Amino acid sequence: MTAAKRNTLLHTLQARFEKHAARHPNVAWQAVEAAIQQTPSALAVLQRMEDSGGEPDVIPLEAGVVSFVDCAVESPAGRRSLCFDREARTSRKENAPAGSAQEMADEMGVALLTEAEYATLQRYGAFDLKTSSWLATPAEVRTLGGAIFGDRRYNRVFTYHNGAQSYYAARGFRGVVRL
């Protein structure tokens, strides 16, 4: 990453951090920037989140860890129309999607949000009012062919299930990178 691109990304992240201070009470930008500097791969991952429409910002998911989560109001536009994982994608004989949420997350260097992390994110804003986001799915659900996703409707956060091979234009995924 060039110095100019690095500076632009850091400026974007800092501006978002300051604009949405309620998302990360008691966290100073200097601590976040230090965590980014200590993790060499962080900027490239954050750039991929940004480029795909994720609008990454710090959300307190666990004590002592800087967690950048996709905070775009709707599921990131550059990560929609995906089935859940590789197995689901390759099982489709007709109308296969271009990719899967898990494969794209792995390529980006992020993890899919868990159901608990998604609920935490929703405490800091109203996300997925028109879209939905695939979530990390427990093995006992996935082995039966399913996967879970979440959204916010009627001022409530819902977790649902679907066949892992399904995909919709309004369903994407949200990722998290921990520094």
Secondary structure, 3 states (H helix, E strand, C coil): CCHHHHHHHHHHHHHHHHHCHHHCCCCCHHHHHHHHHHCCCHHHHHHHHHHCCCCEEECCCCCCCCEEEECCCCCCHHHCCCECCHHHHHHCCCCCCCCEHHHHHHHHCCEECCHHHHHHHHCCCCCCCCCEEEECCCHHHHCCCEEEEEEEECCEEEEEEEECCCCCCCEEECEEEEC
